[in-house]
Amino acid sequence: MVDAVVSLVVERVGDYLIKEAAFLQGVRGEVESLKKDLEWMLCFIKDAEEKQVDNPLIRQWVSDIREIAYGCEDVLDNFTVKVHDRKFSNVLKVEEGKTFKRRQGLFTSIKKCSCKFASHVESNLYIEGKENASLYGIGKEIKALKKRLKEVSDRCGMYGLEDINKRWEASKPLREFKEVRRTTSFAFEENVIGYKDDFRMLLGELLCNEQQRSIISIWGTGGLGKTTLAKKLYHHDEVKDKFKHRAWVCVSQDFNVEDLLRRIINSFNVNHTKKLKKMEVEALERNLNESLELEKLKEEALKRYIHEFLRESSYLVVFDDVWGKNAWGRLIEAFPSNEHGSIVIITTRNKNVADCADYVHNLPFLTEEESWRLFYSKTNGKANETKEMEKLGKEMLQKCGGLPLAIVLLGGLLSKKSAQEWRLVHGHMWQHLNRDSDNHINYLLSLSFSDLPYQMKLCFLYMSQFPEDFEIPVMKLIHLLVAEGFIPRNREIMEDIAYYYVNELFRRSLIQKDKTQRGRILTCRIHDLLRNLAIEKAEELNLFHICEVYEGSNGSSKTRRQAVFFGIVNTLQLRQSNLMRSLLFFNIEHRGAMEDLLRVCCSFRLLRVLNLSNIAVKTIPQEIRKLIHLKYLQLGLSFNRDVPQWILNLVSLQTLNVLGNDSYPRLPAEIFKLQELRHLIGNFIGYFCIDKLKNLQTLKCIPVETWIKTNPERLVNLRELHITGFGREISQFTLDSIAKLKSLRILRVYTSRREIHSLNPLSKCLNLVELTLSGRIEKIPEEMPEIFPHLEFLELYSSGVVDDPMPTLEKLPNLAVLNLGFDCYCGTKLVCSKGGFPRLEILAIRGSHLEELQVAEGAMPELRSFIKSYATINFRIPERLESLPRPSNWEYETSDLEQY
């Protein structure tokens, strides 16, 4: 885990060397040298961490490196603050001089003074960098860090830790745990509880009369029971009768292909001597000098042997716990795709591996009833000895969330305990569960966690800051991850990389997706068990501290991030650390003036993230202007004031979110000075200039009076744009300006009942996939399929369309969601022809005057949800649509508050 922290710091030091080159001139060599030392340490850290479980010396060694890495980051961040304060002080002195001279009526000399100061700053930046480095003692601090790093390195030899880079020498407990999985995964438990329907479906796949070889994957999170279910199938009598040869092998992370192939051969339980003799004769005939003893065969020879052995037979092979596509690709080559109905089963927690199969079975969590039956059996019937024990058992069972491994371990823990001990476990459930279960859950998580790249490790741990069972908005999470610096800067857009990480965590079964829209994850959750274990790992790293204020918990003086939720917080609980980088508030009240709380937040000068979305913020204290590292600022839902001018001091700001139900703030006209802005979110009013914001990706909602004065050609990265307009300026708005936004994916235009003249300009927005239009169109252009070849989501309101829009809209090749809102269509009848809407999944129609919807046979073949709102009682629709379920709101409507 420490490799994640050190790698992150190394990246940040590299960024400093580029961005703050002028101010680091005096110590650039020392900073580069420190960066190089940390890079060398990275070569050793990962392997050292594998051994730290049973070696306190290594555990301390790794911890020391982590603290030095943090120290390096702190020195550079504090140095930047000091430089900023000095520059700001100089500017104030100049401003004071201006004021004094203005009072004497010397306006001309003021101007010269101002220009002279600006010129001085520009021309002497290099010298100032040297002076700053010397003035603030950064050189001494970096030398001290290098000295500490050398001392840590010297301890390797002093305490006999020189060989820590030998990967094969993993920790004994972890090796034993992996060996247990290899040797015991084949053990069979007859009385498997739960998954009746899953078993029935998979058994049907195994016993079907299909002659072609097929591959079945059982996919789900660790501890879900994939192996148990596969065993039950493997040992079923009808399965035994169908397949002539059967083999089972556990792959796991640390695998050797040749060893696996030999174990498969031995699993067939036949005498291989004759077959090997035949291969030896054939090899001699081809003048090949091959050793044909099974233990000496190489990978290719072993694959050839298995392929030949199974070519004319029906076989069933189970690959348990496959981690990567590389392992799977090398193994499957050995198994012939014959015409004997053979089956290969793989169990995996990696969706990428699962998708290689012909049939993918996503294993769900146990139901409440199945969970109780399993729990009852593992407690040997003690779960209902008394009413109190039954009540306590059910409450603890909820924490397991249907995860069989957690239920089994909890049941085993309680099976030999008295009623009084049940109460103690109930009060400190996770501590007992981890301590008394030989840490199998910890190791299970460690296997998945260790397999992640370091940035993905940080993302996963960061997500556990959100409250238990919290529905995490993915877009908000992405903005936070980028602001924290957890996403690498390269040629790809950081938000795309962050979404890939989130999706990959889901595919690896470490998180659960909650709400989705057209295959994209909108919100997600972490299983309670995984969250608790992730928090434990995060606290080991000092990555963050969770302050549950009803318990009166406090962080340490070295707390770097803090999540505060559920209760009443006072300012004393926040006065802990001047190293704070992130503050997230969830569902809290403040005892005292809200301004006091905000001033305390603003005292953390190294803060990068300040999320006040759940706090009633009426004004922003001006102390916030000193937070020069701040990259993410989200204000409360009740904020309804002008955003103050001095917010322009936050030169690092990437995300400004003031979105609220009844919040309509004004921005400073010169908001373009915040050149790092990537996401500007809120129901803004008034004029502000955004022309120069080349990094801007999200802009919502911008008033039309601002948009008509904007040059969109400079907004080269804008992906999402919301425009609102209700004044006289709306008459000047056309879609021609939108055509210049080449990166645009989402467009929402709300123009009341004003006419939207032509949609043709949008044909130049080749990446557009979502479109919402509120305004008069009257006629849907026939060339609409050519204008929007990639459109997936379409909402129309107040369009006043006279003719039936369906004959045109049904030709949109990729449309998945269609929402015809109020006053979209003036007619009474809608008709969809055969073959229309080939990919439409959700149809929503709202209108009080509609009488009939006709859908021809073969139209809307993919439709799965339908909704009609405010329709007349006599509104006639096909019977097929009547039986379709209503879609969830987020599937067919925009949900800004939920997403951000």
N, C-alpha and C positions, 0 to 999 in steps of 0.2 A: 504493500500500500504506500509506503514512503516513496517508492519510485514515482508514484503519481505526483506527489507534492514536489519532489526535487525536479522532475521533468518540467513541471509547470513553472517553477522559479527560474530554471535555465532559460525557458522561452521568454519570460518577462525581462530577465536581464538582457537578453538579445534585443528585445524591443526598446529598452532604455538606451542601449548603445546606439540605436538608430535614431530614435525620436529626440533624445536629450543629449545629442552629441556635443553641442556647444557648451552646455553646462557641465559636462563630465570631462572636459578636456584635461583638467589637471590630474585626474585619476583614471583616465580611460584604460591605461595599461593594467592597473590593479584590478579594475572591474573585469576586464577581459580574462585576466589570469584566474580570478575567482570563478568565473563562468566555466573556464576550461577544467578547473579542479572538480567542480560539481559534476561536469559531464563524465569525468573519469570515475567518480564515485558511483555514478549510475550503473556502470558496468558490473559492480559488485552487489548493489543493494538488493536487487530482486532475488538473487539466489540466497543472499543472507537472510532475507525475510522468511524464506521457506524453513529455515532452521531456527528462527528465533523462538518458536513455541517451546522448545525444550533446551534452550541455551540462553540463560539470562545475560551473559556477556554480549552475545550478538544482539539481543533485544535492546540493550542499552546503547550499543554501538550504532544501530540503525536509528534509534531515537535521537542520539546526539547529532547525526547528520541532518535529520529533519529540522531540528531547532536551528542549526546553522543556516539551512536553506531559508527558513522563515526569517532569520535575522538579516540575511542578505536583502530580502524583499523589503523588510522594514526600514533598513538604512536608506535605500534608494527612494522609497515613498516619502519618508520624512525629509530627506534632502530636497525633494521636489517642492514640498510644502514650504520649507524655509526660503527657497529661492523665490517662490511665488509671493510670500509675505513681504520679502524685501522689495521686489518689483512694485507690488501694490503700494507699499509705503512710499516709494519714490514718486509714484504717480500721484498719490494724495498730496505730497509736498508741492509738486508742480501745480496741481489744481488749486492748492491754497495760495500759491504765488500768483496764479492767474486772478483769483478773486481779489487779492490785495491790489494788484495793478489795475484791475477793472474799476475798482473804487476810485482810483486816481485818474480814470479816464484814459488809460494808456492801452487801448484795445490792440493797436498795431504791434506794440512790443510784446504783448501777451502771445499773439500768434507766432511771433518769431521764437519766443521762449518755448512754446509747445513744439514747434518744428525742430528746434535745436535739441530738445530732450529726446524726441523720437529718433533723430539722426544719431544721437549719442548711444542710445540703446541698441540700435541696429548695427552700428559700426564697431562697437566694443563688446559684442556678445562673446567672442572667443576669450577676451581678457577677463570678462565678468565670470565666465565659466571657471577659469583658474582661481579667481578670487573667491568665488562661492565655495569651490571645493576646499580651498584652504581655510576660508572663514568658518565654515560649519564643521570642520573636522572630519569630513567624510573619508578622507584618506586614512586617518588613524583607525576609523571604525572598520574599514575594509581590511586593513592590515591585521586588525584584531581577529576578524572572521577567518582570514587565511591562516592565521596562527592556530586558531581553534581547529580548523579543518586538518591541518598538518598533525596536530596532536591526536586527533581521532584516527587518522591514517596510521600513525605510529603505533597506536594501541593494537592494531591487527597483529603486528609481529610480537609485541610485548605479551599478548595473551594467547598466542598460538592460533590466530584466526586467519592466517594467510591463505588458506585453501577455500575460503568461502565462495569462490567463483565456480566451484565444481558442482554443476547442476545435479549430477547423479546422486550426490550425497544429501538428499532431501531429509527433512526432519523425520524422526522415527515414528511419531504418532501419525503423521500424514501418510507416510509410506504404509504403515499398518492399516490405516483406514482404506487406502486405495486397494491394498491386497485383499482386505475383507470383501470389498465390492467385487473383485475379480473372482474370488473363490466361492462366495456365498450367494451371488446373484442367481446361481442355478438352483439353490434350495427352493423347495416348493411348499407353499402353505395352502392346504386344501380348502379351509374355511375362509375364503375371501369375502369380505363384506363390501357391498356397494358395486356400482358399475355393471348392473345387470343388463341394462340396455346396450351399453358399450360392448360388453362381452358378446351379447347376442348378435350385434351388427358385425363385429370382427370375425366371429365364428362363421357367420354366413359367407364372408369374403374368403375364408380359408377353405370352406367346403363346397364352394361353387364349382360348376363344371367347366370353367374357363380353362382352355388348354395351354394358352400362352403363360410363360412365367410372369408373375406379377410381384411388385414390391409394395409392401404396406408399411407406413410409418405411424408410430404412436408417439404423439408430441404433447409436451406439457412441462410445467415447472418441476424443479427438483423436489422429491418427496411426495409427488402426486399419486404414485402407484403404477407408473408405466411398466416397470419390471414385473411387479406382482401380477398385473393383468396379462402380460405376455407369457408369464409362467403358466397361468391358468389355461391359456389357449394351447400352449406347447404340450401340456400333459393331458389334454382332453382325449378321451378314448377314441372318438371318431377321427381326430386329427392324427393320432398314432396309427390308426388303420389306413388312412389315406396315403401317407407319405412313406416311401420305402426307406429313405435316409433322413435323419434329423440331426441337427447340430445346434449348439448354443455356445456363444462366446461373448464375454464382456469386453468391450473395447476400451472405454475410459479415455482420459486425456493422455496419459503416458503409455503409449502402445508401441509395440514392435510388430510390424506387419508379418514378418516371417514367423514369429512366435504365435501370432493369432492364427495364421494359416495352418501351422502344425497342430494347434489345439483343435481346430475344426476337423482336420483329418482324423485325429484320435477320437473325436466325439462320435464319428460314424460307427465306431464299435465293431469294426470288421478287421480281418487279417489282410494287411496291405502288402504282404510279401510278394504274392504273385504279380500284382499290378506293378510293383517296383521292378521286379525282374523283367517284365515285358518292356518297361521304359528303358531299362539298362541295355537290353538287346537292340532296341531301336536307336539308342544313342550310339552304340558301337557301330551299327550299320552306317550311321552318318558321320563316323569318325570323330565323335564328340567324346571328350574325356570328362565325364560328369560323375561325381560321387552321388550315388542314389540311395544312400542311407538317409532316412527321414530327417534325422537331426542335422544333417549336413547340407540338405537341399537349400538352394537360394530362392529368393522370392519368385522369380519367373518360373523356375522349375516346380515349385510348390503350386503356383496358380495353374500351370499346365496339367499337373497331376490331378488336382481337384476338378478341373474342367473336364478332363477325360473320364474320371471316375463317375461323375454325375450326368454325363451326356445323355445316357439312355435311361435315366431313372427319375422318378418323382422325388423331390426333396423339399425339406423345410429347414431353413437356417435363420436363427435369430441373432442379430447383432445388437447387444444391449449397451446402452449408454454411449452412443456415437456422438462425438463432439464437433467434428469438422468435416466439410465436404471433401477435403484432401484425403482423409482417412477412408471415407466411404468410397471415393473414386478408385482408390488402389485396391480395395477389397472386392468390390462387386465384379471386377474383371474376371475373377476366378470362377464365376458361377454361370453356367451355360443357360442361354435363353431357349430352352428346349420346348417341346410340345407335350409335356407330361403334367401340366398343371402345377408346376413347382411354385413355391412361395418363399420370399425373403422378407423377414420382419425386422425393422429397425426401431429402437426406442431412442428418443433424443429430446433434449430440452432446447435445441437450436432449430428454429423454423426454416432456416436456409437448408439444413440437412433434410428436414422432414419433406420439404417441397420437391426433393429428388424422387420421391416415391410416386407410384401410380395412384395410390389411395392414401390420403392423409387423414388420420383420425386425431382430432384435437380433444384430449382427455379433460373433462371438466372437473371442478372441485366437487366433493361429496355434498349431497343434499343434507339438510338439517336432520332428517330422519336417519339417513345412512351414517352420518357422523355420530349420532347418539348410539346406534347399534354397535358401531366399532368401539366407541369409548366404553360402553357398558361391558363389552366382551373383554377389553384389555384391563378393566378394573376388577375382573373376576366377579362381577355382579355387585360390587360394593357401591356402585353409582346410585342405587336406589335403596340402600339400607335404611336411610332416614329421609324425610322430606327435605331437611336442610342440606344433606349431601347431594340430593338430586338437584336442588336449586343451585348450589355452588358449582356442581358439575356442569350444568347447562350454561351457566355464566362463563365459566372457564372455556367451555367448548366453543363459545362464540369467538373467542380470541384466536382459535385455531383456523377459523375461516374455511372449514371443509378440507384442509390439507391433511391427508392421511398420516404422513410421517409425524406431524405435530401431535395429532390425536393419539397415535400409538405411543409416543414418548410420554405424553401427559398421562395417559391411562396407566402405563407401566409405572410411572412415578407414584401415582396415587393408590395403586393396587394394594400396597402394604402399609398404608398410612391410616391413622385413626381420624375420627371426625374432627378433632381439634387440629390435627395436622393439615387436614383439608382446608380449614379456615386460613392457616398460615400460608399455604401454597396459593390460595385464592388472592391473598393480599400482595404476594410477591411472586406472581406466577412465572414470569420469564426468568428471574434469577434462579429459581428452583429448577426450571426446565432445562436451562443451560448447564447448571452445575451437576445435576444428577443424571444426565443422559450421556455421559462420556463424550460430551461435546460433538456428537454425531451431526446435530443440526448445524453447528458452527462449521464443521468440515464440509458438509454438503453445500453450504453457501460459499465457503472458501474455494471450492472447486470451480463454481461458476464465476465467482468474483475474480479469481486469479487469471482466468482465461480472457479477461477484458483488456483492451488497450488502456493506457493510463488515463487518457481523457475520459473514456467511458466509465472508468472506475469513479472518477470524481463526479460525473453526472449522476450516477446511480446513488452515491452517498449523499449528494446534495438534495436529491428528491426526498430523502427521509426526513428532512427538516419540516416538511408539510405535516399537519396534524394527522393523527390516525384516522383511517378511512376517508381522508380528504380527497375530493375529486380535483385533481391537479390540471389546470388549464394548460395545454401543451404550448400554445403560443407565448403565454406569460413565462412558462418555464424556459423556453428557448431564449427569450430576451434576457432573462436572469443569467442563464449559463454564459451567454456572450458577454454580458456586463462583468461577470466574475472573472473572465479571462480563461475559462475552462475549454474554450473552443479555439483551435489553432488558426492563425491567420495564414492563408495560402491563396491560391488562385480561385478556389471555390468560395462561394458566399457562405459566411460563418453560420447563418441561420439554417441553410440547407444541411450543413454538416451536423448541426445540433439536432435537427429533426431526424437525420439518419441515425444518430446515437440513440435517441429515444425509441425509434422504431426497432433498432437492433436489440435494445434491452428487452423490448416486448418479444421479439423473435427468439431471444435466448431464455424466455420465460421468467425474467427477473421482475417485470412489471406486468400489469394487466391493463389492457385498453378498456375504456369505459364507453365514451361516446365517440362515434365515428361519423364521418360524412364523406360519402363516395370513396371509401377505402382509406381516407386520411384520418389519423387519430386526432380528435379534438380534446379529449380529456383522458386521464389515466390514473391508476391507483397503484399502490404497493401493498402487497399482502402484509398483514400485521406482523407476522413472524419474520419476514424478510426485512421489514422496516426496523424492527427492534434490533436485529443483528447488524443492520447497516449503521444504525445509530451508534452501536457499540464500537464498530470499526472507525467511524468518523470521529468519535471522541478520543480514540487512541491516537489519531492523527492531529488532534486539536483543530479539526476542520471547522466545527461549529459546536455551539452549546444550545440546548433547548431549555428555555425558561418557562416552566409551567407555574404561572404566578400564584395559583391557589395553593401550591406547596411551598411558596416562598423561596424557590430555588434561586441560586445566584451562580454566575460564572466566575472564572478565575481572572486574575489580572492579565492573563495572556489570551483571553477569549478573542477569537478572530471573527467569528460570525455568531449571530444570536437570533433564534426564532422565539418569539414571545406569543403565547396563546392561552386562551380560556381563563379569564379571570380579570381581576382589577390590578393594574400595575401602578406602582409609584416610581418616581424618578430615582429613588435610592437603588432599586433593583437593577438599574441600567448603568450605574456609575461603577464600572469595573475595569474596563480595559481601554487604554489609548491606542490599542492595535486593532480595534474593531474595523472590519471591512464590510460587514453586511448586517442590516437589521430588518427582519421581517416580522410584522405584527399580524396576528390572526385572532379575531373575535375577542377583543379586550376592551375594557373601560379604563379610563385614567382617573386616579384619585388626585384631584388638584387641577390647576389650570392647564389646558392642552398646550398652551404656548410654552410652559415650563418643560413639558415632555419633549417638545420639538427642539428646544434649546439644548437639552441634554443630548439628543440625537446629533445635533449639529456640532457638539464638542468633539466628536470622533472625527478628527481631521483626515484620517486615511479611508473614510467610508467610500465604498464603491456602489453599494446598493442600499436604498432606503425605500421600503414598501410600507406606505401608510394607508393602504386601500381600505382597511376596515376601521379606520379612525376618523371621527368627524373633525376634519381640518377646515377651519374658517379662514385663517390667515397663515402665511408662511413667514416665519421670523427671518430677518435679514442675515442672521448668522449663517444661514445655509449657503450663502455666497462664498464662504471660505472652504467649502468642500470641493476642492479642485479635482479630486480623484473620482467624484461621483459620476457614475455612468448610467444608473437606473434610478429614476424618481417616479414613484406612483403615489398620488395624493388621494385623499378620501372621497367617498361618494358624494359628500355634501359640499365639496369645495366649489364655490360659485362666485369667485372674485377674479379680478384681473391678475394674471400671472405677472409678478413684479419685474421691473426692468433689470434688477440686478441678477436675475437668473442667468443673464448672459455671461456672468462670471464663471459659470459651470462649463468650462471649455471642453471637458471630457464627456459631457452628457451624450448618451446614445439613445436612451428611451425616456420620453416624458409622457406620462399617462395621467390625464386628469379626467378620465371618462367616468361619468356618473349619470344617474337617471334624470336629475333636474339640475345638471351642472352645465353652464354655458359661459366659460371663461374667455377673456381676451388675452391674446399673446402680445408680447412686445413686437413692434413693427420690425425690429432688426433681429428677429429670431434666426435669420440666416447666418449670424455670427457664430452660432453653435455648429461648427463644421462637422463634428462627429455624429450629429443626430442621424439615427437610423429609423426611429419609430416615433411619430408625433400623433398622439391619440387623445381625442377629446371632442366634445361638441363645441368647437370654437366659433366665435363670432367676431366681426370687425375685420379690419385689414391687417395683414402681416406679410412680410416679404420672405419667400422661400426659394428664390431663383437659384441660389448658389449651393443649395444643400445636395451635393452630388451623391452623398451616401444614403440619402433618404429612401427607405423602402416602403414604409407605411405612413399614409397621410389621411387621417380621418378625425372629424369631418371638417372639411375646409369650406368656408362660405364662398358663394359664387362671386362676391365682390372682390375676394382675394384672387380667386382662380383666373378671372378674366384679365388681371393685371400681371399674371405670372408667365414667364417664358419656360414652357415645359421641356424644351430641348436640353436644358441643363440637368433635368431630373432623370438621369440616365439609368438609375437603379430602382426607380419607383415601381413597386409591384402591386400595391393595394391603394386605391384612391376612392374616397367618399366625398361627394360634393353635395352641399345643400344650398338652396336658394329660394327665398320667398319675397324679395324686394324688387324694386324696379330694375336692378342690374341683371335680373334673370333674362331679360329680353336680349341681352348682348351675348348670352352663352350659346355656343354651338359645340358639337363634338369634334370639330376640326382640330382644336387644340389637343384633344386626347390622342389623336392619331400619331402624335410625335413621341408618345411614351412607348418605346419599343419593348420594355421589360414588363409592361403591365399585365397582371394576371386576373385581378379582381377590380371591377368598377361598379360603383353604386352611385347613381345620380337621382337626387330627390328634388324635383323642381315644381312641386305642387301640381297645378293643372296647366302649366305653361307647355307650349308645343315644343317637342323635340323634332327638329326639322328632318334630318337625314341620319340614318345609321351607317351609311357607306364609309365615312371616315374611319370607323372602327375596324375595317378590313385590314388596316395597316398594323393593328395590334395583334400580331400573330400568336402571342402567348396567352391571349385572353381566354379564361376558362369559366369565370363567374361574372354574370351581368345582372344588375338590378336597375330598372328604369321606372321612375315615378314621374310621369308627365305624358302629355298627349302625343300619340303617334298617328292615330286614326287609321293608317293602313300599314300592315306588315309588309315590307318589301319582298318581292318574289325571290330576289337574289340573296335572301338571308342565309341559306346554307353555305353560300360562297363567302359571305361576309364573316361568318362565325364557324369555320370548319372544326374548331377544337372546343367549342362551348359545351360545358357539362352542366351548368346551373343557370337557370333563367327565371327571373322574377319580373312581372309586369304589373304596375299599379296605375290607375287613373289614365289608362292609355286611350280610352274612348274608341277602340277599334270597331269599325262598322261591319266589315266582312269577317266571316269565320276565319280565325287565325290558324286553325289546325292544319289545313292543307299545306301551309308553308312551314310551320313549326315542326311538323312531323318528319320533315326531310333533314333536320339537323342531325348529322351522323353520330355525334357523340353525346347528345343531350341525355342526362341521367335524371335531372330534377327539373320539373316545370311547375311554377307557382303562378297561376293566373289570379291576381288579387282583385280587390274592389275596383269596380268601374273599368276593368280591363277591356271588356267586350260588351257592346251595346245590344247584340242580338240575343236570341233565345235558344239557339240550337248549335251544338258543336259536333262535328263529324270527323272521325279518324278512319282513314282508308287502310286497306290491307297492306301490310309491310311497313306502315308508318311507325315512327318512334321506335326504331330497332333496339335502342339501348335504354329507353326510359324505365326508371325504377320507381320513381315517386311522382305522383300527379296530385296537385292541390288546386281546387277550383273554389273561388269565393264569388258569389253573386246572387242577388235576391230575385233576379228576373229570368234566370235560366230555366228552361223547361225540359231540355233533353240533351243527353250526351250519347252519341252513337259510336260504337267501336267495332269495326269490321273484324271478321275472323282473321287472325294472323297479325293484327296490329298490337303494338305494345307487348311483345313476347316476354320481356324481362320485368314487367310491372309487378311490384311486390307490395306497394302501399298506395292507398288512395284516401283523399279527404275532400269532403264538400262542406263548406261553411256558409251559413246564412242563405241556403238555397230554399226554394219554395217546396212545399210538401209534395207537389206534383212533379218535381224534378226527376225525370226518368233516366236511369243509368243501367248498363248491362248487369246481368246477374253476377257475372264473374267479378266485377268491381265491388259489388255489394259485400262479398265475402272477404275482401282484402282488408288487412288491419290498417288502422290509422298510423301514419308515420309519427315519429317523435319530432317535437318542434325544431330541434337543432338540425334535423335532416333536410328540412325544406325551407327554413327561415334563417335569417342572419341572427347571430347571438353574440353580439360584441361584448357585453358585460361578462358573459360566461367564458369567452375565449381569452380575455385579458385580465 
